[in-house]
């Protein structure tokens, strides 16, 4: 079961990275369009990335966190 959790954690980390890339792209697009505020899409993507990162950290093996 630990190997399954490690696999899921790895996939979540990859998803978090994809979300971060998408958020950066949204920011770049907004800057290029001359927007003065963070776009709602970027805020949503960043919130999703943080949630996915929290989920991945919850699946981290106890040995990795000193438990």
C-alpha positions in Angstrom: 0.0 0.0 0.0 2.9 2.4 0.7 4.1 2.0 -2.9 0.6 2.9 -4.1 0.5 6.0 -1.9 4.0 7.0 -3.2 2.7 6.7 -6.7 -0.3 8.8 -6.1 1.8 11.4 -4.3 4.2 11.6 -7.2 1.3 12.1 -9.6 -0.1 14.8 -7.4 3.2 16.6 -7.3 3.3 16.4 -11.1 -0.2 17.9 -11.3 0.8 20.7 -8.9 3.7 21.5 -11.2 1.4 21.6 -14.2 -0.9 23.9 -12.4 2.0 26.2 -11.5 3.0 26.3 -15.1 -0.6 27.2 -16.2 -0.8 29.9 -13.5 2.5 31.5 -14.8 1.1 31.4 -18.3 -2.1 33.1 -17.2 0.1 35.8 -15.5 2.2 36.3 -18.6 -0.9 36.6 -20.8 -2.4 39.2 -18.4 0.8 41.2 -18.4 0.9 41.1 -22.2 -2.7 42.2 -22.3 -1.8 45.2 -20.1 -3.9 44.1 -17.2 -3.2 45.7 -13.8 -4.6 43.0 -11.5 -4.0 39.3 -11.1 -6.4 37.4 -13.3 -9.1 35.3 -11.7 -7.9 32.3 -13.6 -4.4 32.6 -12.1 -5.9 32.9 -8.6 -8.0 29.7 -9.2 -5.0 27.8 -10.6 -2.8 28.9 -7.6 -5.5 27.8 -5.1 -5.9 24.5 -6.8 -2.1 24.0 -6.9 -1.8 24.7 -3.1 -4.6 22.2 -2.4 -2.9 19.5 -4.5 0.4 20.2 -2.8 -1.4 19.8 0.6 -2.9 16.5 -0.5 0.5 15.3 -1.7 2.1 16.2 1.6 -0.6 14.3 3.5 0.4 11.2 1.6 4.1 11.5 2.4 5.5 8.5 4.2 5.9 8.8 7.9 9.6 7.8 7.6 10.1 10.9 5.4 8.7 13.3 8.0 10.5 11.8 11.0 7.5 9.8 12.4 
